[in-house]
Amino acid sequence: MTKLKELKARFMEDPEFREEYAHIDGEYALIEALVRARTAAKLTQAELASRLGTTQSAIARLEGGRVSPSFATLRRYAEATGTRLTVGLVPAND
């Protein structure tokens, strides 16, 4: 199985992908953080879903970037994975 880091490195070799990635880097960073938190907690999507009172497919959509989670959902996700949610704003790179 290909690790997320290796897959990202392979895709980043493509200039077109890199350009698009720069536009949605924040979304990818959040998705990456969600998956890392779940795997560090040694939870499957199904186990996490059970803790959150939802379905495995809902977790897959969240981790796949197909939905925009609410702050409350992110907080619950963090608690279920034994992590802490932080939010920050940084200067835009022009």
Secondary structure as the mmCIF struct_conf table of DSSP 4:
data_model
#
loop_
_struct_conf.conf_type_id
_struct_conf.id
_struct_conf.beg_label_comp_id
_struct_conf.beg_label_asym_id
_struct_conf.beg_label_seq_id
_struct_conf.end_label_comp_id
_struct_conf.end_label_asym_id
_struct_conf.end_label_seq_id
HELX_RH_AL_P HELX_RH_AL_P1 LEU A 4 PHE A 11
TURN_TY1_P TURN_TY1_P1 MET A 12 GLU A 13
BEND BEND1 ASP A 14 ASP A 14
HELX_RH_AL_P HELX_RH_AL_P2 PRO A 15 HIS A 23
TURN_TY1_P TURN_TY1_P2 ILE A 24 ILE A 24
HELX_RH_AL_P HELX_RH_AL_P3 ASP A 25 ALA A 40
TURN_TY1_P TURN_TY1_P3 ALA A 41 LYS A 42
HELX_RH_AL_P HELX_RH_AL_P4 GLN A 45 LEU A 52
TURN_TY1_P TURN_TY1_P4 GLY A 53 GLY A 53
BEND BEND2 THR A 54 THR A 54
HELX_RH_AL_P HELX_RH_AL_P5 GLN A 56 GLU A 63
TURN_TY1_P TURN_TY1_P5 GLY A 64 GLY A 65
BEND BEND3 ARG A 66 VAL A 67
HELX_RH_AL_P HELX_RH_AL_P6 PHE A 71 ALA A 80
TURN_TY1_P TURN_TY1_P6 THR A 81 GLY A 82
#
